[in-house]
Amino acid sequence: MTVEMISTWIAVAGLALSYIADRSNKDKELGRLVQKVEHLEKSVEKVDDLNYQLNQANLHLAKLESKIDILLTMIENKK
């Protein structure tokens, strides 16, 4: 083997190792991104649940206010 062939093989091996390392890093980064997306989805679910609970509380408050208004009207009419 000549020096040129050896250098070519070393260059090819270097490129192959570089490709494998880049691919491994991309896979790790993709895994981290997937975890972040899953975390964000859970956060959105929590926010949606809290929003639903707030809406339900507002509905109950509106009903209570209506009942209080009716009671106050009844009390004022008895005077």
C-alpha positions, 0 to 999 in steps of 0.5 A, a space after each residue: 500500500 502506498 502512502 496515498 492509499 493509507 491516507 485515503 483509507 484514514 480519511 474514509 474512516 474519519 468521515 465514517 466515524 464523523 458521520 456516526 458521531 453526528 448521527 448519535 448526537 442528532 439522535 440524543 438531541 431528538 430524544 431531548 426534544 421529544 421529552 420537551 414536547 411531552 413536558 409541554 403537552 402535559 403542561 398544556 393539559 394542566 392549563 386546560 384542566 385549570 381553565 375548565 375548573 375556573 369556568 366551572 367555578 365562574 358558573 357556580 358563582 353566577 348561579 349563587 349571585 342570581 340566587 342572592 339577588 332573588 333573595 334580596 329582592 324577596 326581602 326588599 318586597 316584604 318590607 
